[in-house]
Amino acid sequence: MALKKSELYSSLWSSCDELRGVETRERKIKEAMYEILNDVDEVNRIFIIIKAQKEY
């Protein structure tokens, strides 16, 4: 079953607060996103949005 982008966002928000600015952890988040999205450009585009959020 394909995961909806909104479900991906929700899942990522719940674990991102402690990861801000930690390069290794940010890379792990991007890797997890890539496993779902299979598109590097989309991962980078979405990650910029995620990182800009206060809750990140």
Backbone as CSV, one residue per row, in Angstrom:
resi,resn,N_x,N_y,N_z,CA_x,CA_y,CA_z,C_x,C_y,C_z
1,MET,0.841,-1.175,0.000,0.000,0.000,0.000,0.883,1.233,0.000
2,ALA,0.612,2.168,-0.865,1.398,3.396,-0.964,1.075,4.318,0.204
3,LEU,2.095,4.956,0.690,1.943,5.904,1.788,1.652,7.278,1.209
4,LYS,0.630,7.932,1.704,0.298,9.274,1.239,1.335,10.254,1.783
5,LYS,1.572,11.323,1.019,2.536,12.329,1.457,2.132,12.921,2.800
6,SER,0.837,13.105,3.034,0.393,13.664,4.310,0.743,12.729,5.464
7,GLU,0.689,11.425,5.224,1.075,10.457,6.255,2.577,10.511,6.490
8,LEU,3.343,10.693,5.416,4.790,10.838,5.541,5.117,12.053,6.391
9,TYR,4.491,13.193,6.086,4.747,14.408,6.852,4.421,14.203,8.325
10,SER,3.271,13.623,8.586,2.843,13.402,9.966,3.839,12.530,10.717
11,SER,4.284,11.491,10.073,5.248,10.585,10.681,6.569,11.290,10.981
12,LEU,7.010,12.100,10.043,8.285,12.798,10.228,8.202,13.876,11.307
13,TRP,7.104,14.615,11.377,6.962,15.678,12.378,7.131,15.115,13.786
14,SER,6.597,13.952,14.020,6.591,13.393,15.371,7.990,13.093,15.901
15,SER,8.978,12.951,15.014,10.305,12.589,15.498,11.401,13.584,15.144
16,CYS,11.059,14.725,14.579,12.081,15.631,14.048,12.601,16.685,15.013
17,ASP,11.872,17.041,16.040,12.280,18.156,16.894,13.710,18.052,17.390
18,GLU,14.127,16.899,17.862,15.466,16.760,18.423,16.547,16.622,17.361
19,LEU,16.167,16.611,16.098,17.135,16.357,15.032,17.635,17.622,14.340
20,ARG,17.113,18.782,14.671,17.481,20.013,13.983,18.984,20.250,14.037
21,GLY,19.580,20.409,12.859,20.988,20.753,12.766,21.954,19.604,12.971
22,VAL,21.479,18.406,13.186,22.357,17.257,13.362,22.442,16.553,12.009
23,GLU,23.572,16.758,11.318,23.713,16.304,9.938,23.468,14.809,9.762
24,THR,23.994,14.005,10.654,23.823,12.558,10.552,22.346,12.186,10.644
25,ARG,21.657,12.791,11.552,20.232,12.483,11.725,19.414,13.028,10.567
26,GLU,19.776,14.212,10.084,19.072,14.752,8.920,19.237,13.818,7.721
27,ARG,20.414,13.265,7.550,20.670,12.331,6.456,19.790,11.097,6.591
28,LYS,19.624,10.618,7.831,18.771,9.439,8.050,17.321,9.742,7.689
29,ILE,16.874,10.941,8.010,15.508,11.332,7.653,15.368,11.352,6.136
30,LYS,16.353,11.940,5.463,16.310,11.991,4.001,16.328,10.588,3.397
31,GLU,17.112,9.700,3.974,17.154,8.318,3.476,15.793,7.647,3.619
32,ALA,15.147,7.866,4.760,13.814,7.284,4.981,12.805,7.861,3.990
33,MET,12.899,9.156,3.743,12.009,9.788,2.779,12.252,9.228,1.379
34,TYR,13.516,9.007,1.038,13.842,8.483,-0.289,13.279,7.077,-0.489
35,GLU,13.310,6.272,0.562,12.754,4.919,0.470,11.277,4.951,0.094
36,ILE,10.594,6.001,0.512,9.169,6.130,0.216,8.936,6.822,-1.117
37,LEU,9.689,7.899,-1.360,9.432,8.738,-2.529,10.213,8.329,-3.781
38,ASN,11.375,7.703,-3.591,12.230,7.287,-4.706,12.538,8.429,-5.678
39,ASP,12.748,9.620,-5.129,13.029,10.794,-5.963,13.860,11.778,-5.136
40,VAL,15.146,11.888,-5.470,16.060,12.743,-4.701,15.610,14.197,-4.716
41,ASP,15.193,14.681,-5.872,14.757,16.072,-5.968,13.552,16.341,-5.076
42,GLU,12.608,15.414,-5.048,11.416,15.574,-4.209,11.790,15.521,-2.725
43,VAL,12.689,14.636,-2.363,13.157,14.552,-0.973,13.776,15.886,-0.561
44,ASN,14.651,16.421,-1.376,15.306,17.687,-1.042,14.310,18.835,-0.967
45,ARG,13.350,18.853,-1.883,12.334,19.907,-1.887,11.494,19.862,-0.609
46,ILE,11.048,18.672,-0.246,10.218,18.510,0.941,11.029,18.754,2.210
47,PHE,12.279,18.308,2.231,13.089,18.465,3.434,13.331,19.940,3.759
48,ILE,13.502,20.770,2.740,13.663,22.211,2.962,12.426,22.763,3.657
49,ILE,11.260,22.324,3.223,10.007,22.766,3.845,9.927,22.275,5.280
50,ILE,10.261,21.022,5.505,10.214,20.446,6.847,11.159,21.196,7.783
51,LYS,12.374,21.432,7.324,13.380,22.068,8.166,12.998,23.508,8.517
52,ALA,12.259,24.166,7.654,11.853,25.550,7.898,10.733,25.665,8.930
53,GLN,10.098,24.560,9.279,9.001,24.581,10.231,9.509,24.717,11.667
54,LYS,8.789,25.444,12.467,9.151,25.632,13.877,9.224,24.307,14.608
55,GLU,8.346,23.377,14.272,8.269,22.092,14.965,9.344,21.125,14.547
56,TYR,10.117,21.462,13.506,11.131,20.528,13.008,12.087,20.136,14.061
